[in-house]
């Protein structure tokens, strides 16, 4: 009887371990949030494929400013953004709704040294670096880009997408 109980406990432990291992990985940006990345309640759009790119938009991240404030896109358009950091500070380029940016900034205030992991809607660009981000826009009109590092967006590192339907 004791051996059966031990076997049952061991089997349950093995199932729990297998179940825990089967869960998808969650980036530090998503921990404790339900929609920090772009799920059903997030920004209307999705990561694009480089092969499907309709056009390329080059953006310069300067110290506390982007060189553009507004980018016009078409719903369904796939855009390759080439972000070059010409400043002396690291910057982010994040595509999200206004609400998602507010949520992300609050998270960044709590964890200021947090780096963008493999978020499909964002890149961290160190001084002198250039990085690409490919995004396919949906129909949602409330889409912005910003650097959500504490103090950067508040100083003006924000911009908007005008999504044409």
N, C-alpha and C positions, 0 to 999 in steps of 0.2 A: 504494500500500500504506500509506504514511504517512497519507494522507487518510482511509482506511478506519479506521485505528486512532484517529485524532483524532475521527472521527465516532462511533465506538463508545464512546470515553471520554466524549464529550459526552452521548450518549444515556444512559449509566449515571449520570452526574451529574444529569441531568434527572430520571431515575426516582427517585434517592435523595432529591432535593429534594421531589418530589411526594409520596413516601412519608412523609417527615418532616412535611410540611404536613398530611397526612391523619390524623396521630395526634391523639387527643383531648387537649384541654388538661388539664393536671394542676395543681391548686392547690398553693400552697406547703405546705399541710398534708399533701398526699399524696406529695410528692417523697420518694423513698427508702423508702416504705412500701407494702406490698401491700394492707393493709386498713385504712388510716386513715379512709377514707370507708366508707360502708355497702355493701360489695359482698357476694359470696356468703359470706364468712367473717366478716362484721361483724354488727352488731346486727340482730335480726329485727324489721323494720319498714321504713317507707319514708316519703318526703315525702308529705304529704297535700295535698288540694286544698281550698281555703277553702270552695268550694261544697258539699263533702261533710262539713263539720264537724258532729260530733255534739254538741259542747259546747265552751265556752271556759273555760280555767283561767287566772286572773290570778296572776302571781308577781311579788313585789317582791324585787329584788336590793338588799340593803342593804350597807353596808360589812362585808364578810366573812361575810354570812349571807343565806340566802333566807328568806322569811317562812313557807315550808312545807318540811317534811322528807319528806313522803310523799304521793303522788298515786295514787289507785286508778283503774285504767283497765281496759277490757274488750279482749280480743284482737280485733283488727279495727276497733276504735274509732278515729275520726279526731278529734284534739283540737287546737284552736287555743290555743296558749299566748301570752299577752300579758305580756311581761316588761318591767317598769318599773324602771329603775335610780334609786333614791332616795339612793344613796350619793355619795361624792366620788371614787370610783375607777372606772375602766372594769371591766366584768365580762363574762363569757361565760355563756351558757346552752347547754350541750351535752348532747344525749341520746345515750347510748352504753352499751355493756356496761362492766363494771368493767375488764376487760382493755384495752379501747379507751381508757378514761380514763387508765389508767396509761401507755399508749403515748403518748397526746397530751400528758400532763404532762411526760414525758421530752423530747419534742420542744420543748415550750414553754420548758423549762429551757435548751435549747441556743439557742433563738431567742426571747427574752422579749418582743421588740417585735412579734412576728408577730401579724397581725390575721386573724380568720376571714374567708375570702373568700366564696365562694358555696357553702359547705358546706350541704347540705340539712338536717343534723341540729344546726346550731348558729348562734347569733347572738352578735355582740359588741355590748354596749349601753353607750354612754358615759353619764356622769353626766347625769341629767335626761332621758334618752331613753327611749322606749318602742318596742319592736320585737315583731313577731309571728313565731311559728314554728308551722307546721302539720305534725303528725306522725300517721301511721297506724300504730298499734301492731300488731305480730305476736304470736306465741304465746310468745316467749321471756320467761322470768321474770326474768332477770338484766339489767335495764335501769335505768340511773341517770341523774340529771341532776347537773351540777356546773359550777362555774367552774374551768376548768383553767389560769387565769393563775397563774404561780408563786406559791405561798404561800396562795392563796385557798381551794382545796379542803382543804388541810391545816389551815386555820383553821376549817373547818366549812361551807364553801359547797358542800355536797353534799346530795343527796336521792335517794330511790328511788321507782320506780314499782312498784306492786303490780298485776301483770297478771292479771286474772281470766279464766279460760278458759270 
